[in-house]
Amino acid sequence: MDMILNRSDTHGLWARTSPPGPACPALQGREHADVAIIGAGYTGISAALDLADAGKTVIVLESHDPGWGCSGRNGGQVNPGWKLELDEIERYYGADRSGRVIDVVKRACDQVFDLVDRHNIECEAKRSGYVQGGLGKRGVRQLQKRCRQWQHIGKSAELLNARESSDLLGTDVYDACMLHPDGGNLQPLAYLRGLTRAAQSAGARIFSNSEAVSIERDGSDWRVGTNAGALTARHVLIGTNGYTGKLWPGLRKTVIPVASVLTATEPLPDKVRKAILPGLHSVSETARIQVYYRMDAEGRFVIGGAGPVWRAAQDGGTAACREISERYFPALKGVGWGYSWAGYVAMTWDRAPKLMQLAPGVLAGMGYNGRGIAMATTMGRQLALEVLGEGADLPMTPIYRTPFHALRKFGVLATLAKGRLLDKLDLSDSP
């Protein structure tokens, strides 16, 4: 069956294999804290953990349950790097700031796995390395450039030829691969739930089913209204990313939510399991319209790709992902596919994440362009550093608004069509 028909099964495989989440009651009545955080995903919970560890009183408001958004739906890949190339980061941020920004990029995967180890989070974490598969001459050139750039900043990215790539991954589809040892994978919902427990143990209070519906001044503080109560705080942090609504004027125009669908097999037979991704690497591609895939701890093959543009993400189909899976790995033909789910990735117009001051005391972090686990965890720390007066390493900007945001779906459709054509022709974006 191709269609994702069960709209209530929002988290697919991850909901079935994650330990239960911690108890998080709904906010009732009035509360006060040093910091109010809106959104219990990686960004919000990471910030809550750092702030609580520093002695701040912290309350997190989540409209559903922690991890309800893309933090509990993504592919579980802990990938190094941003959507921007390293040399593009230098040009984007300028000579004065790019060094600090690149240091953030270099530390992002370390931060995730350090948190897992420090708080004994049971999330199937495996630092097996991240692989980017190169398709065609353009893909090989891209990987050659990326490896040189990573090596230039002291990282041991390795370029593999076609034979080495086939031996590593079990597929002969790639003309080259980049192996980056910093990356890996984990069970994304379990990681978020483990972070939530750690934040609670540090003293943060987290309320589920408590949608923030208003933010307004209350003397020297801010008052956040919910559907059943209110919270006052000196600082407000917003980490709603691809699920940002109309809470703060204009904030939803910062990002472009793009649907991604995922599907997973049942646990594979041992013979098939050993032939596919024997090193348990996370893989994505140089293609503009790509798939990303990995194996989970119980031998399920998990793959994701582009979702629908005009329909809701959860109404998308998974036939394309399954066809690609069988083409890349013929041993998957005839296996059972037991799970399908979907969510929204938050893209930005210029491919850079956004750390913004919306008003004095009100900050937001979002726009991870498909690199969410490492980047969102890092952004939580950046927000915490700013609140603590230490200053974020990433530049703080005013609110960012996407040009022509009202036409965003036409832009996504055009980008997909152009990307597929250029990928098919193996052409670069410019001569």
PADREN-796528 format. One record per residue (C-alpha): residue number from 0; residue in one letter; z, x, y. Coordinates in Angstrom, 1 decimal. Layout:
N
   num   residu        Z        X        Y
   NUM        A        Z        X        Y
...
***
This chain:
431
   num   residu        Z        X        Y
     0        M      0.0      0.0      0.0
     1        D     -1.1      1.5      3.3
     2        M      0.7     -0.5      6.0
     3        I      4.3      0.1      7.1
     4        L      5.3     -3.5      6.6
     5        N      9.1     -3.4      6.6
     6        R      9.9     -3.1     10.3
     7        S     13.6     -3.0      9.6
     8        D     13.2      0.2      7.4
     9        T     13.0      2.3     10.6
    10        H     14.1      5.6      9.1
    11        G     12.5      5.6      5.7
    12        L     13.5      8.5      3.4
    13        W     16.1      9.9      5.8
    14        A     18.2      6.7      5.7
    15        R     18.1      6.7      1.9
    16        T     19.2     10.4      1.5
    17        S     21.6     11.0      4.4
    18        P     25.3     10.8      4.1
    19        P     26.7      7.8      6.0
    20        G     27.2      8.1      9.7
    21        P     30.7      8.3     11.2
    22        A     32.3      5.2     12.6
    23        C     31.3      4.5     16.2
    24        P     32.6      1.2     17.6
    25        A     31.0     -0.7     20.4
    26        L     32.4     -0.1     23.9
    27        Q     34.6     -3.0     25.0
    28        G     36.1     -3.3     28.5
    29        R     36.4     -0.4     30.9
    30        E     36.6      3.3     30.2
    31        H     36.7      6.6     32.2
    32        A     35.5     10.1     31.4
    33        D     34.5     13.3     33.0
    34        V     31.0     12.9     31.6
    35        A     29.0      9.8     30.5
    36        I     26.1     10.5     28.2
    37        I     23.4      8.0     27.5
    38        G     21.6      8.4     24.2
    39        A     23.1      9.6     20.9
    40        G     20.3     11.8     19.7
    41        Y     20.1     15.6     19.5
    42        T     20.2     16.0     23.3
    43        G     23.1     13.8     24.0
    44        I     25.2     14.8     21.0
    45        S     24.6     18.5     21.5
    46        A     25.7     18.2     25.1
    47        A     28.7     16.1     24.1
    48        L     29.8     18.8     21.6
    49        D     29.5     21.6     24.1
    50        L     31.3     19.7     26.8
    51        A     34.1     18.5     24.6
    52        D     34.6     22.1     23.3
    53        A     34.9     23.1     26.9
    54        G     37.7     20.6     27.5
    55        K     35.8     17.8     29.2
    56        T     36.4     14.2     28.4
    57        V     33.1     12.8     27.1
    58        I     31.9      9.4     26.2
    59        V     28.4      8.8     24.7
    60        L     26.7      5.4     24.8
    61        E     24.1      4.5     22.3
    62        S     22.2      1.2     22.2
    63        H     21.9      1.2     18.4
    64        D     23.5      3.8     16.1
    65        P     23.5      7.6     16.6
    66        G     20.1      9.0     15.5
    67        W     18.4      5.6     15.8
    68        G     15.5      7.1     17.8
    69        C     13.3     10.1     16.9
    70        S     16.3     12.2     16.1
    71        G     16.6     10.2     12.9
    72        R     12.9      9.7     12.2
    73        N     11.1     13.1     12.7
    74        G      9.7     15.4     10.0
    75        G     12.8     17.6      9.8
    76        Q     11.1     20.8     10.9
    77        V     13.0     23.4     12.9
    78        N     10.1     25.0     14.7
    79        P     10.1     28.0     17.0
    80        G      8.2     27.8     20.2
    81        W      7.1     25.1     22.6
    82        K      3.8     23.3     23.1
    83        L      3.1     25.8     25.9
    84        E      2.1     29.3     24.6
    85        L      4.4     32.1     25.5
    86        D      2.0     33.5     28.2
    87        E      1.6     30.0     29.6
    88        I      5.4     29.8     29.9
    89        E      5.3     32.9     32.0
    90        R      2.7     31.5     34.3
    91        Y      4.3     28.1     34.5
    92        Y      7.8     29.2     35.4
    93        G      6.8     32.4     37.4
    94        A      8.1     35.9     37.2
    95        D     11.6     35.1     38.6
    96        R     12.5     32.5     35.9
    97        S     10.2     33.0     32.9
    98        G     12.4     35.7     31.3
    99        R     15.4     33.4     31.1
   100        V     13.2     30.5     29.8
   101        I     11.7     32.7     27.1
   102        D     15.2     33.8     26.1
   103        V     16.0     30.0     25.6
   104        V     12.9     29.7     23.4
   105        K     13.9     32.7     21.3
   106        R     17.4     31.3     20.7
   107        A     16.5     27.7     19.9
   108        C     16.2     27.9     16.1
   109        D     19.3     30.1     15.9
   110        Q     21.3     27.5     17.8
   111        V     20.4     24.8     15.3
   112        F     21.3     26.8     12.2
   113        D     24.4     28.3     13.8
   114        L     25.7     24.7     14.5
   115        V     25.0     23.8     10.9
   116        D     26.9     26.8      9.6
   117        R     29.8     26.5     12.1
   118        H     30.5     22.8     11.5
   119        N     29.6     22.8      7.8
   120        I     27.0     20.1      8.3
   121        E     25.5     18.8      5.0
   122        C     21.9     18.4      5.9
   123        E     19.8     20.3      3.3
   124        A     19.3     23.0      5.9
   125        K     17.0     25.8      4.7
   126        R     15.8     28.7      6.9
   127        S     12.7     29.4      4.8
   128        G     10.5     30.0      7.8
   129        Y      7.9     28.1      9.7
   130        V      4.2     28.3      8.9
   131        Q      1.3     27.3     11.2
   132        G     -1.9     26.9      9.4
   133        G     -5.1     28.1     11.1
   134        L     -8.3     26.0     10.7
   135        G    -11.6     27.5     11.6
   136        K    -12.5     30.4     13.8
   137        R    -10.6     28.8     16.8
   138        G     -7.5     28.5     14.7
   139        V     -7.6     32.1     13.5
   140        R     -8.0     33.3     17.1
   141        Q     -5.1     31.1     18.2
   142        L     -2.8     32.6     15.5
   143        Q     -3.8     36.1     16.3
   144        K     -2.9     35.6     19.9
   145        R      0.4     33.8     19.0
   146        C      1.5     36.6     16.6
   147        R      0.8     39.2     19.3
   148        Q      2.8     37.2     21.8
   149        W      5.8     36.7     19.5
   150        Q      5.8     40.4     18.5
   151        H      5.7     41.3     22.2
   152        I      9.0     39.6     22.8
   153        G     10.6     41.1     19.7
   154        K     10.0     38.4     17.1
   155        S      8.5     39.3     13.7
   156        A      5.7     36.7     13.4
   157        E      3.3     37.7     10.7
   158        L     -0.4     36.9     10.4
   159        L     -1.6     36.1      6.8
   160        N     -5.2     36.0      5.7
   161        A     -6.7     33.1      3.7
   162        R     -5.7     34.5      0.3
   163        E     -2.2     35.2      1.4
   164        S     -1.9     31.8      2.9
   165        S     -3.1     30.2     -0.3
   166        D     -0.5     32.1     -2.3
   167        L      2.3     31.2      0.1
   168        L      1.6     27.5      0.4
   169        G     -0.4     26.4     -2.7
   170        T     -3.4     25.2     -0.7
   171        D     -6.7     27.0      0.1
   172        V     -7.5     24.9      3.2
   173        Y     -6.4     27.4      5.8
   174        D     -8.4     30.4      7.1
   175        A     -5.2     32.1      8.2
   176        C     -1.5     31.4      8.7
   177        M      1.3     32.5     11.0
   178        L      4.6     32.9      9.2
   179        H      7.6     32.8     11.6
   180        P     10.9     33.6      9.9
   181        D     13.1     31.9     12.5
   182        G     12.0     28.4     11.5
   183        G     13.0     26.2      8.6
   184        N     13.8     22.6      7.8
   185        L     16.6     20.1      7.4
   186        Q     17.4     16.5      6.8
   187        P     17.1     15.3     10.4
   188        L     19.3     12.2     10.3
   189        A     22.0     14.0      8.3
   190        Y     21.9     16.8     10.9
   191        L     22.4     14.4     13.7
   192        R     25.2     12.6     11.9
   193        G     26.9     15.9     11.2
   194        L     26.6     16.9     14.9
   195        T     28.2     13.5     15.8
   196        R     31.2     14.2     13.5
   197        A     31.6     17.6     15.1
   198        A     31.5     16.1     18.6
   199        Q     34.0     13.5     17.6
   200        S     36.3     16.2     16.1
   201        A     36.1     18.1     19.4
   202        G     37.2     15.0     21.3
   203        A     34.1     13.2     22.4
   204        R     34.1      9.5     22.0
   205        I     30.8      7.9     20.8
   206        F     30.1      4.2     21.1
   207        S     27.2      2.5     19.2
   208        N     25.6     -0.9     20.0
   209        S     26.5     -0.2     23.6
   210        E     23.3     -0.3     25.6
   211        A     23.6      1.1     29.1
   212        V     22.1     -1.5     31.4
   213        S     22.9     -0.2     34.9
   214        I     23.9      3.0     36.7
   215        E     25.3      2.7     40.2
   216        R     27.6      4.6     42.6
   217        D     31.4      3.9     42.4
   218        G     32.9      6.0     45.1
   219        S     32.7      9.6     44.1
   220        D     31.9      8.6     40.5
   221        W     29.1      6.8     38.8
   222        R     29.6      3.4     37.0
   223        V     27.5      2.8     33.9
   224        G     27.4     -0.8     32.9
   225        T     26.9     -1.9     29.3
   226        N     26.3     -5.2     27.5
   227        A     30.1     -5.6     27.0
   228        G     31.9     -3.2     29.3
   229        A     31.7     -0.4     31.8
   230        L     32.2      3.3     32.1
   231        T     33.0      5.4     35.1
   232        A     32.4      9.2     35.2
   233        R     31.8     12.0     37.6
   234        H     28.6     13.1     35.7
   235        V     26.0     11.1     33.9
   236        L     23.5     12.7     31.4
   237        I     20.5     10.9     30.1
   238        G     18.9     12.0     26.8
   239        T     16.8      9.0     25.8
   240        N     13.5     10.9     25.5
   241        G     10.7      8.9     23.8
   242        Y     12.8      5.7     23.9
   243        T     13.5      5.8     27.6
   244        G     13.4      2.4     29.3
   245        K     14.0      1.1     32.8
   246        L     17.6      2.1     33.2
   247        W     16.8      4.7     35.9
   248        P     14.0      3.9     38.3
   249        G     10.9      5.8     37.4
   250        L     12.4      7.8     34.6
   251        R     10.3      6.3     31.9
   252        K      7.2      7.7     33.7
   253        T      8.4     11.2     32.9
   254        V      7.1     11.1     29.3
   255        I      4.3      9.6     27.3
   256        P      5.6      8.1     24.0
   257        V      3.1      8.8     21.2
   258        A      3.5      7.2     17.8
   259        S      3.8      9.3     14.7
   260        V      3.8      8.0     11.2
   261        L      5.4      9.6      8.2
   262        T      5.3      9.1      4.4
   263        A      7.0     10.7      1.5
   264        T      6.4     10.8     -2.3
   265        E      9.0     10.1     -5.0
   266        P     10.5     13.3     -6.4
   267        L      7.6     15.2     -7.9
   268        P      7.3     16.4    -11.5
   269        D      8.4     20.0    -12.0
   270        K      4.9     21.3    -12.6
   271        V      3.6     19.7     -9.5
   272        R      6.6     20.6     -7.4
   273        K      6.3     24.3     -8.3
   274        A      2.7     24.5     -7.2
   275        I      3.2     22.9     -3.8
   276        L      5.0     24.8     -1.0
   277        P      6.9     27.0     -3.5
   278        G      8.7     28.7     -0.7
   279        L      9.8     25.4      0.9
   280        H      8.2     26.2      4.2
   281        S      7.7     23.8      7.1
   282        V      4.0     23.6      8.0
   283        S      2.0     22.4     11.0
   284        E     -1.5     23.3     12.1
   285        T     -3.6     24.7     14.9
   286        A     -5.7     21.5     14.9
   287        R     -5.4     19.4     18.0
   288        I     -5.0     16.3     15.8
   289        Q     -2.9     17.7     13.0
   290        V     -0.6     16.8     10.2
   291        Y      2.8     18.4      9.5
   292        Y      4.5     18.6      6.2
   293        R      7.3     20.0      4.0
   294        M      9.3     19.4      0.8
   295        D     12.7     17.9      0.8
   296        A     15.7     19.1     -1.2
   297        E     14.9     16.8     -4.1
   298        G     11.2     17.7     -4.4
   299        R      9.6     14.9     -2.3
   300        F      6.5     15.8     -0.3
   301        V      6.9     14.6      3.3
   302        I      3.9     14.4      5.6
   303        G      3.4     13.0      9.1
   304        G      0.6     12.5     11.5
   305        A     -0.8     10.5     14.4
   306        G      0.2      6.9     14.6
   307        P     -1.4      3.8     16.3
   308        V     -2.1      3.8     20.0
   309        W     -2.3      0.0     20.8
   310        R      0.2     -1.3     18.2
   311        A      3.8     -0.5     17.6
   312        A      4.5      2.8     15.8
   313        Q      6.1      0.9     12.9
   314        D      2.8     -1.1     12.4
   315        G      0.8      2.1     11.7
   316        G     -0.8      3.0      8.4
   317        T     -0.3      6.0      6.3
   318        A     -3.6      6.2      4.4
   319        A     -4.9      9.1      6.4
   320        C     -1.8     11.2      5.8
   321        R     -2.0     10.5      2.0
   322        E     -5.7     11.3      1.9
   323        I     -5.1     14.6      3.6
   324        S     -2.2     15.3      1.3
   325        E     -4.4     14.9     -1.8
   326        R     -7.2     16.9     -0.2
   327        Y     -4.9     19.8      0.6
   328        F     -3.0     19.5     -2.7
   329        P     -5.1     17.9     -5.5
   330        A     -2.0     17.8     -7.8
   331        L     -0.7     15.0     -5.6
   332        K     -3.4     12.6     -6.7
   333        G     -1.8      9.7     -8.5
   334        V      1.8     10.4     -7.6
   335        G      4.1      7.7     -6.3
   336        W      4.6      7.3     -2.5
   337        G      8.0      5.7     -2.1
   338        Y      8.7      5.8      1.7
   339        S      6.9      5.2      5.0
   340        W      8.3      5.0      8.5
   341        A      7.4      5.8     12.1
   342        G      8.7      6.7     15.5
   343        Y      7.8      8.0     19.0
   344        V      7.3     11.6     20.1
   345        A      7.8     12.2     23.8
   346        M      4.9     14.1     25.3
   347        T      4.6     15.4     28.8
   348        W      1.5     15.7     31.0
   349        D      1.8     19.5     31.5
   350        R      3.3     20.1     28.0
   351        A      6.6     21.4     29.4
   352        P     10.1     19.9     28.8
   353        K     11.9     18.4     31.7
   354        L     15.4     19.2     32.9
   355        M     15.9     17.0     36.0
   356        Q     18.5     16.1     38.6
   357        L     18.0     12.4     39.3
   358        A     20.8     12.2     41.9
   359        P     23.9     14.3     42.6
   360        G     25.8     14.2     39.3
   361        V     23.0     12.5     37.3
   362        L     20.9     14.7     35.0
   363        A     18.3     14.1     32.4
   364        G     16.6     16.2     29.7
   365        M     13.5     15.1     27.7
   366        G      9.9     15.8     26.9
   367        Y      9.8     18.0     23.8
   368        N      6.2     17.5     22.8
   369        G      6.8     17.4     19.0
   370        R      9.2     20.3     18.9
   371        G     12.2     18.1     19.0
   372        I     15.0     19.4     16.7
   373        A     15.3     22.9     18.2
   374        M     14.3     22.0     21.7
   375        A     16.4     18.9     22.0
   376        T     19.5     20.6     20.6
   377        T     18.9     23.4     23.2
   378        M     18.4     20.9     26.0
   379        G     21.8     19.4     25.3
   380        R     23.3     22.8     25.8
   381        Q     21.3     23.3     29.0
   382        L     22.7     20.0     30.4
   383        A     26.2     21.0     29.4
   384        L     25.9     24.4     31.1
   385        E     24.8     22.7     34.3
   386        V     27.8     20.3     34.2
   387        L     30.2     23.1     33.6
   388        G     29.0     25.0     36.7
   389        E     27.5     27.9     34.7
   390        G     23.9     26.9     35.6
   391        A     21.2     26.1     33.1
   392        D     18.7     28.7     32.1
   393        L     15.8     26.3     32.5
   394        P     14.9     25.4     36.1
   395        M     16.4     22.1     37.3
   396        T     13.7     19.9     39.0
   397        P     13.6     16.5     40.7
   398        I     12.4     13.5     38.6
   399        Y      9.0     14.1     37.1
   400        R      6.4     11.3     37.1
   401        T      3.3     11.5     34.9
   402        P      0.1     11.0     36.9
   403        F     -1.6      7.7     36.0
   404        H      1.2      6.7     33.7
   405        A      0.0      3.1     33.7
   406        L     -3.1      4.3     32.0
   407        R     -1.3      6.4     29.4
   408        K     -2.6      4.6     26.3
   409        F     -6.2      5.2     27.5
   410        G     -5.3      8.8     28.0
   411        V     -3.8      9.1     24.5
   412        L     -6.8      7.4     23.0
   413        A     -9.2      9.8     24.8
   414        T     -7.2     12.8     23.8
   415        L     -7.3     11.8     20.2
   416        A    -11.0     11.2     20.2
   417        K    -11.8     14.4     22.1
   418        G     -9.4     16.4     19.8
   419        R    -10.9     15.1     16.6
   420        L    -14.5     15.9     17.9
   421        L    -13.6     19.4     19.0
   422        D    -11.6     20.1     15.8
   423        K    -14.6     19.0     13.7
   424        L    -17.0     21.2     15.7
   425        D    -14.4     24.1     15.7
   426        L    -14.8     24.4     19.4
   427        S    -12.3     25.8     22.0
   428        D    -11.3     23.7     25.0
   429        S    -13.2     26.1     27.4
   430        P    -15.8     28.8     26.9
***
